[in-house]
Amino acid sequence: MKKISDRVCKVEPSGIRKFFDLARKEKEVITLGIGEPDFDVPERIKDGAIRAIENSHNHYTSNYGLAELREKISKKLRKENKIFASSEKEILITAGSSEGLDLAFRTIVNPNDEILIPSPSYVAYIPTTVLSGGIPIVVPAYEKDEFRLLPEEVEKRLTKRTKCIVLASPNNPTGAVLRRKDIEEIADIAIKNDLMVISDELYEYLIYDNEEHFSIASLPEMKERTITVNGFSKSYAMTGLRLGYVAAGKEIIEGMMKIHQYGMLCAPSISQYAALRFDDCKKDVHAMAGIYELRRNLLYKRLNEIKNISAVKPKGAFYIFPNIKQSGLSSENFAEQLLNEEKVVVIPGNLFGKDGEGYVRISYSTSTENIEKALERIDKFMGNLNL
Ligand SMILES: Cc1ncc(COP(=O)(O)O)c(C=O)c1O
């Protein structure tokens, strides 16, 4: 008997884990590999979680999530994103944005539907598409365009089987932020070709240089065909609390609910009560974003001073994606040798899609002191390559 399903066999385990396992075995390691904030959760949210436990909020909530939280999210979406989603019918609280993504793909993908996925991008989009029975079609985003996904690249890959375009802005691993004009053009493509859009906006508050976050679902005719996926993990340093949400038309949310109610039942109750304080935490979010921006500036300047490395300036998230092609090493060999020789963890760019080959992802969700030390070690590593 073949125990594992064909679908699961088609999926590779995440290559990122391997680097954490290698790093754990070494001493004196500095990790620039981590994809989560190094900050504590804001005090108000922490306090909300403690009170939720004290008040015995240990029960299931509505499958949709706490009505009060959905109302607050609906207000936030209206005010900040210009998305008009009814709190009762068009918002679903999920266990992290990961569940939101999983529900989104599983709800809309039919066997052999083609899903356009930016490359490089977050590691879950391709496997989740495959697990839903779809066919991932990668759309390259190039360094010369600061890794922004361009409408013409999307257009080139349309076929009769295309069902959906995935957008991720700000992007993990490149930090690219899509321009409003490009989003408008991508929306036109979606409308003209009757396509869905899954828009992952998890890093919306981590944006620098006065760049603007723009939600595709705010455009005319786009709300009906967009699933906006968001959550609290990155901006509110709540990764372990597993809380996210999706906003979409009623029919889509009802479809997602069919999976959510059997698979997850509801998002964690304590986390939902804690998140009720999210709109009181603007200052904390802003303060964290300010620190990330300073770290980004430091990395951007110093990486470009290292011989044979270059990096475009990321506009968002907490990653920078330097070009290491001059080293003559593949992304994986670069990361492995840097770890073995200089005890610095970075993540090979190819793990985020084939267009990430020749790059590595550096996360700046670690202290300035660690970043400074790591930069010295990377400089030494490049020097020792004797190029
Ligand atoms: C772009 C992007 N989307 C979604 C996720 C999933 O995050 P979570 O499930 O914690 O909300 C991540 C995590 O790294 C991410 O980088």
The ligand as an ORCA input file, in Angstrom:
! r2SCAN-3c Opt
* xyz 0 1
  C       4.177     36.671      2.911
  C       3.747     35.788      4.027
  N       2.469     35.377      4.074
  C       2.018     34.571      5.047
  C       2.854     34.115      6.060
  C       2.285     33.250      7.149
  O       2.257     33.927      8.378
  P       1.228     33.652      9.553
  O       0.565     32.353      9.296
  O       2.046     33.644     10.803
  O       0.240     34.796      9.530
  C       4.205     34.508      6.058
  C       5.142     34.031      7.082
  O       6.339     34.176      7.020
  C       4.659     35.376      5.012
  O       5.928     35.801      4.963
*
